[in-house]
Amino acid sequence: LAKTTQPISMDSYEGQEVNITCSHNNIATNDYITWYQQFPSQGPRFIIQGYKTKVTNEVASLFIPADRKSSTLSLPRVSLSDTAVYYCLVGERYNDYKLSFGAGTTVTVRA
Amino acid sequence: DSGVTQTPKHLITATGQRVTLRCSPRSGDLSVYWYQQSLDQGLQFLIQYYNGEERAKGNILERFSAQQFPDLHSELNLSSLELGDSALYFCASSVGPLTGYNEKLFFGSGTQLSVL
């Protein structure tokens, strides 16, 4: 079980880049890193997933260093609508840790 | 729209009662997951079904039970309800049982349960 640690909260302003770092020191060789986003009163939504180096999609980028003991979710030019909770999950087999999402990082974007 | 349908959206009931929450997974998804989210807690995993069979269990109370039917929809039954059961209940689905490398969860919009 690869436990993850991420900041409880982060504040930002519109137009800025937000970087959320997740630590996963015990990540296993076959583990993937997945990030979800949750808006108030809605279910989490898959954002991005990666194994190593860098992954980019239309929503975010995911940076994973060579040792894979951490990962950084980057949200470019955030807007008010990016205010949400962001969860970092690590694991190949979700069943091993009962699909636990942890507390996540609450990102608040201000005008 | 994730493609996962949950009904009802809101449910208000009294202590001691029993309720049933329903979930229809995305077309083609075989796995269904149930989560509970209270105000002060994160998403708590309750139970997972894959193609009709129970696959994994979290800290689900004995008063709670679930099942997945042949048409793959799932129901979560909550009985002898207590005030503390008030929460947002989410259903999620995935193609497989999440033993693959890049499978993802797709969540419904949830059922808000209020126990008075």
Interface residues (C-beta under 8 A of the other chain):
Chain A: N30 Y32 T34 Y36 Q38 S41 Q42 G43 P44 R45 F46 Q49 Y51 Y87 E92 R93 Y94 N95 K98 L99 S100 F101 G102 A103 G104
Chain B: S2 V4 Y33 Y35 G42 L43 F45 Q48 R55 A56 K57 G58 L88 F90 A92 P97 L98 T99 Y101 N102 K104 L105 F106 F107 G108 S109 G110 Q112
